[in-house]
Amino acid sequence: MGKRLFWWLALSGWAFAIQAGAAVAVSGIFGKKAVLIIGDAAPRTVAVGQSTPDGVKVLEISGDTVVVEVDGRQERLRIGEQVVSREGSGEEVWIKGDHRGNFYVNGRINGGSTRFIVDTGAAQVSIGRSEARRLGLDLTKARRAKTRTATEQGIMVWLVKLDRVKVGGIELVDVDAQVFENDRWPYTLLGMSFLRHVEMVYDGKYLRLRKRL
């Protein structure tokens, strides 16, 4: 469909709260227009540079990603995940599972964007060598060690401390991580060095992460 490519995943997308109990989600992209769902309202089509009556402004559209602004804060929203922040109850992230039961979510490491997969079997946040290079991680002073995966042992890694790891509204500092010598996966493992600081609840469709108070 070329330039008029239409993406429609109703009631899914990356979302964030604009008020207590309300959220913004991108449910579709049509050229230079984004289809937004705000709270329980009907979908609304908003062009780049325009704002909704709720004050949500579409700043940029690129591929399946939309950059919006609300209350002076910019958020990058991608179709396929849902992030919800609820006032007064801490930060919550809702991630929709795929058909294999995997949970993928966009996030940030030291300010740089990355694609996570939730992995409770990984002791630490685990990053491939190319991704670590792209994120600007300095390995010159990192300690070398051996680790193992579910299928392999004796794998050499660099052990590092990440300044910041952010998923939706949940941000942690000084997070332990390991960098593999090669690119073992096309994503970053969101392991237990991050997950042990959040509560996880699965309702059969969505995985909810909430930062422990």
N, C-alpha and C positions, 0 to 999 in steps of 0.2 A: 504493500500500500504506500510505499515511499514516504514522502513528506507528510502525508495525511495518516500516518500510522496511528492507530487508536489502541490504547492499552486500557483494558477494563477489568479490574479485579474488585468487585463490589465489596465494600466494607473491609478492605484490607489495605495495607500501606503503612508507612511510617507516620506516626501521629504523636502529638504532644498536647498537653493541656493548655487552654487559654483561660480557663476559669475552673472553679471546683466542679468536677464531674463532667466537664466538657473536653473534647479532644478534636484535633484536626487531623485528617487523614487524606492522602492522595489516593483516589480510587481509579483515576484514569488520566491519560495524557493524549491530547489531540492537537498535533502541530505545536503552536505556541500558546496553547491553552491547557490549563490543568483542571481536572474535575476534583473538587474538594468536598469532603463531608465534614461538617462542623457539628459536633455533638450528635443529636438525634435528628437534625434537619435534613431535608432532601439534598441530594448532590447539587453542587453549584459550579458552573463553568466560569473560570476566571482567567483572563489573558495576562500575559507577562506585563508588568507595570501597573496592573489594576489591583484594587483591594476589595474585600467583601465588607458588608456592613458591620461585621464583627471585628474589623481591623486587621484581617489577615491579608498580606500583600504578596503577590507572586513576583519574585525578583528574577528568576532564571529557570529555564527548562533545558535539560540536556539529557538525551536518551530517555531512560526511565526514572530520572531524578529531577526533583523540583526543589528549588531554594525559595523559601517563604520567610516573611518577616512578621512578627507579632510582638507588640509592646517593645519595639526596638531590638528584639532578639532574632537572629537568623537561625534557621534550622534547615538542614538538607534532608528532604523526605524522599524515600524510594519505595516504589510499589513492591509489596511482598512481605513487609514486616509491619508490625504495629507497636508503637511506643506510646505509653500513656503515663502522664504525671498527674497525680491527684492532690490537690491542696489539702494540707492538714494531715496527710497519711504517709508522708515520705515519698520517695521516688519509686515508681513502678515501671517495669518494662514488660510488655506483652509481645510474645514472639509466636507466630503461627508456624506449626510444624509442616514439613512437606510430606509427600506420600510415603516416604520411608521412615518418617518419625524423626528426621533431623531438624534442628532449629538453627537457622542462619539469621544473623542480624548485623547490620552495619554499626561500626563504632569508631573510636579514635584511640591511638596510642601516641602519647606525647604530642597531641595536636594533629597528627596525621591520620587520614582516614584509612580504615582497613575493613575487611570482611571477616566476621567471626562465625565459627560454628561452636555451639555449646557442647562441651565435652567433659563430663564429670569423671571420665577415666584418665584425664590428663592431670598430673599433679600441679603443673604450672601452665601459665599462658605460654603457648608454643608457636614460634614464628619461623617461617622458612628464610633461608639466607637472602634471597633476592628481595623479599618483602622487608626484611630488617634493613637492608641497604636503602631501599626506597624510603623507609621511615626515618632514615638518618641515625640509626642506632650505632653507637661507637663500641666496637668490639675489641679495640686494641688493648684495653685493660681488663677485659672480661676473663673470668676463670673458666678453664676448660674442664669438662667432666664427661662421664659416660652415663647414659640413660638407656631406657628400654621402652618399647611400645608394646602393644598387645601381641605383636607378631615378631618383633626383633629385639635383640639385646646388644649391649656394647656399642651403642650409637653415640658418637661424639657430638657434644653441643657446647655452646658458650652460655654461661649463666650470667644474666644481667638483671638489673633493677630498673623497672620502668617508672619514670616520674609520674605519669598519669595514664590511666586506662578509663575510658568513658564508653558506656553503652546507654543510649538514651539519656535520661537524666541522672543515671547512676555514675558517679565518678569516684575512683579510688586512686590513692597516691602510693608511691613506693611499692609497686607490685612486682613480685618475683616472676621471672620469665626465663625461657631457654630458647636459644636460636640454633636451629639445625644447620649442618654444613651444606645441605642441599635443599631443594624445594620439594618437600615430601607431600605437601597438599596445596591446592590452589586457594587456601584460606588460612586464617589464624585460629588456632585452638583456644577457645575461652575456657581455660582450665581452672582447677580448684584454688589456685592462688588468688583468683578473683571471685570465684563462685562461693567460697566458704564465707565470704562477707555479705552474702545475700540469702534471702529466703526464696526457695523455689517451690512453686505449686503448679501442677499440670491438671487441667480440667478436661482432658480428652481431646482438646483442639489447640489450645494456647498454653504456652509455658509462661508463667508470671514470675518475674524476678523483682524482688523488693529489697532495697538496702536495709541491712540490719541496723537498728537504732542503738 
